[in-house]
Structures are given as C-alpha cells and as structure tokens.
Amino acid sequence: MKCPYCGHEEDKVIDSRSVRNDQGVRRRRKCLKCDRRFTTYEYIEKVELNIIKSDQRSEPYDRSKLIEGIRLACKKRPVSSKKIEAVVDEIEQQLYNMSRGEVSSQQVGELVMEQLRQVDEVAYVRFASVYRKFQDKTEFLAELKRMLE
C-alpha cells in the first residue's frame, strides 16, 4: 500500500476492524518511512446486479434508490438512518444470494415490504400503497386487514 503522504510502499498495519456487517475491513496503517498514519478500507467486490423493471428494461442496481425509497416510507417515523442502512444491507445480501446477476424489481419490492413489516408497520403500509399502486381505499383497507390477521 502506498503512503498517501510520502509515496513509500511499505507500511505496518496497526489495527484491523470489521465494517458493514463483516462485509469489509478497516485497517489503520503506519508508513515505515514518514511514520504518518492512514486508514484503508477493503470490501469484497460483488458481481454486478441488474434490476429487470416491469416493462422488461434492465438497469444497474442502485443502492441509493433503495435507501431513498425506504427513507421516504419511514419519513417522520421512529426509524433511524442506521436502521435503514441495516435494512438495505439485509436486502442486498438476499438479492446477491438469490440472483445470478439479474433480479426483478418485483422481487426487490417484496423484500423491502418484508423488511419494513418487521421494522415499522406504518412505513410498511406507506411503501405497499405506492408499490402495489392502491387505486382506492378498499385496497388499502384490505392490506390493513391482512396485517391484522
């Protein structure tokens, strides 16, 4: 690893810690030439994941879209950003485990609803109402009845 300060290529690892639910490693290093410290992160490179939309278009998976959709459903609810990140990490893990590089947007939506139902029922209903495109109050009430069963 090259020192970002002096460019020397030899260093000593001082400390290592797991990050992002054991999906990566944070290493604190010390340059053997200038003695300055710096941090590096290592992550497993994952296979590219494409989302097949309802109109059969394919687009690359975008974590930020998933976070934004969940954040919107959780707006003004007692769900922390840290919890949202954990939910997204869990969904991503399931997506990578179940796919060979492609997954339908419907599968993503179902995984989101499954996670939100466990985290916050109001956020779940909000997401479901948009995802399932409820047309009127009867569809909304039917979903609420299913939750109560």
Backbone torsions as a table, in degrees:
resi	resn	phi	psi	omega
1	MET	NA	129.7	179.0
2	LYS	-80.1	134.0	176.4
3	CYS	-66.5	129.4	-179.5
4	PRO	-71.5	-11.7	-177.4
5	TYR	-96.2	-47.7	-175.6
6	CYS	-116.8	-10.1	177.7
7	GLY	85.2	-1.5	178.9
8	HIS	-63.4	144.1	-173.4
9	GLU	-98.9	8.8	178.0
10	GLU	-119.5	133.4	178.9
11	ASP	-145.5	173.4	178.8
12	LYS	-123.5	132.2	175.7
13	VAL	-80.0	122.8	-177.6
14	ILE	-94.1	-36.9	-175.1
15	ASP	-152.5	141.5	175.3
16	SER	-130.3	137.3	178.3
17	ARG	-141.2	148.3	174.1
18	SER	-74.5	146.0	175.9
19	VAL	-135.4	160.2	178.1
20	ARG	48.3	60.1	176.8
21	ASN	54.9	47.9	179.1
22	ASP	63.3	22.9	178.2
23	GLN	-92.9	-4.2	-179.6
24	GLY	-159.6	175.6	-179.3
25	VAL	-131.7	134.0	173.5
26	ARG	-102.8	126.0	-179.8
27	ARG	-120.7	131.2	174.7
28	ARG	-96.8	126.0	-175.1
29	ARG	-122.5	158.3	177.1
30	LYS	-130.8	125.0	179.2
31	CYS	-67.2	135.0	-179.2
32	LEU	-80.3	-9.1	179.0
33	LYS	-98.8	-55.6	-174.7
34	CYS	-98.5	-5.3	179.1
35	ASP	65.5	11.6	177.3
36	ARG	-82.9	152.6	-178.3
37	ARG	-103.9	149.4	176.6
38	PHE	-151.8	162.0	-176.2
39	THR	-115.3	139.5	174.0
40	THR	-125.6	154.9	176.9
41	TYR	-124.7	138.4	177.3
42	GLU	-123.2	132.1	178.4
43	TYR	-130.8	151.3	175.5
44	ILE	-72.7	130.3	178.0
45	GLU	-78.8	121.0	-177.1
46	LYS	-95.3	155.1	176.9
47	VAL	-64.0	140.6	179.0
48	GLU	-60.6	137.9	-178.6
49	LEU	-115.9	128.6	177.6
50	ASN	-111.1	142.7	178.8
51	ILE	-103.0	126.9	176.6
52	ILE	-93.2	113.2	-177.5
53	LYS	-75.7	169.9	-177.4
54	SER	-63.2	-26.3	177.8
55	ASP	-91.6	15.2	177.1
56	GLN	74.0	4.9	172.2
57	ARG	-68.9	152.5	176.8
58	SER	-116.1	134.6	175.7
59	GLU	-140.5	151.2	-179.5
60	PRO	-62.8	143.6	176.3
61	TYR	-60.8	137.5	-180.0
62	ASP	-129.9	106.7	-178.6
63	ARG	-55.7	-38.5	-176.6
64	SER	-64.1	-32.8	176.9
65	LYS	-65.9	-40.8	179.5
66	LEU	-65.4	-44.9	178.3
67	ILE	-60.6	-44.6	-177.8
68	GLU	-63.8	-42.3	178.2
69	GLY	-62.1	-42.2	179.0
70	ILE	-70.8	-40.9	178.6
71	ARG	-60.5	-41.0	179.2
72	LEU	-63.4	-42.9	178.3
73	ALA	-65.1	-29.5	-177.0
74	CYS	-94.7	5.8	-177.4
75	LYS	-57.2	132.0	-179.6
76	LYS	60.4	28.0	175.3
77	ARG	-116.7	157.2	-178.3
78	PRO	-78.8	57.6	179.4
79	VAL	-121.9	117.4	-176.3
80	SER	-75.2	159.9	175.3
81	SER	-60.8	-36.2	178.8
82	LYS	-62.8	-40.2	178.7
83	LYS	-66.9	-39.9	177.8
84	ILE	-61.4	-43.5	177.6
85	GLU	-60.3	-41.9	179.7
86	ALA	-64.7	-40.0	177.5
87	VAL	-62.5	-45.5	-179.9
88	VAL	-64.5	-40.7	177.0
89	ASP	-58.9	-43.9	-180.0
90	GLU	-64.3	-44.5	179.2
91	ILE	-62.4	-45.4	178.8
92	GLU	-58.8	-44.3	179.7
93	GLN	-58.7	-44.3	178.6
94	GLN	-65.1	-40.2	179.4
95	LEU	-62.3	-45.8	-179.7
96	TYR	-68.2	-31.6	178.7
97	ASN	-72.6	-31.8	-173.9
98	MET	-95.1	-6.9	-172.4
99	SER	-117.6	166.5	172.1
100	ARG	-117.9	39.6	178.9
101	GLY	105.8	-13.5	178.2
102	GLU	-136.8	141.6	177.2
103	VAL	-147.2	146.4	-178.1
104	SER	-78.9	151.4	177.4
105	SER	-63.2	-27.6	177.8
106	GLN	-64.7	-41.7	178.2
107	GLN	-64.1	-39.7	178.4
108	VAL	-62.3	-47.1	179.8
109	GLY	-59.3	-41.5	179.3
110	GLU	-65.3	-40.3	177.7
111	LEU	-64.8	-39.9	178.4
112	VAL	-62.0	-47.5	-179.2
113	MET	-62.7	-39.5	178.5
114	GLU	-60.4	-44.2	179.6
115	GLN	-69.1	-45.3	-178.2
116	LEU	-64.5	-33.5	179.0
117	ARG	-60.7	-34.0	179.2
118	GLN	-79.4	-28.0	-174.2
119	VAL	-88.0	-49.5	-175.8
120	ASP	-159.3	117.1	-175.0
121	GLU	-65.5	-33.7	178.8
122	VAL	-67.3	-43.8	177.1
123	ALA	-62.2	-38.4	177.1
124	TYR	-59.2	-49.2	-178.5
125	VAL	-64.2	-40.1	177.6
126	ARG	-59.7	-48.7	-178.6
127	PHE	-64.5	-44.9	-179.0
128	ALA	-61.4	-37.9	-178.3
129	SER	-64.8	-35.2	177.7
130	VAL	-80.1	-46.9	-176.7
131	TYR	-62.1	-44.4	-178.7
132	ARG	-88.4	0.1	175.9
133	LYS	53.7	55.3	177.5
134	PHE	-55.1	132.0	-177.8
135	GLN	-94.0	-28.7	-179.6
136	ASP	-152.9	179.3	-174.7
137	LYS	-67.1	-24.6	-179.6
138	THR	-66.2	-38.8	177.1
139	GLU	-66.6	-39.8	178.8
140	PHE	-63.3	-46.5	179.7
141	LEU	-65.2	-36.0	177.9
142	ALA	-62.3	-40.8	178.1
143	GLU	-65.5	-41.4	177.3
144	LEU	-62.2	-40.0	177.8
145	LYS	-63.0	-40.5	177.0
146	ARG	-61.3	-36.5	179.3
147	MET	-66.7	-35.1	-176.8
148	LEU	-76.9	-15.1	-178.7
149	GLU	-74.8	NA	NA
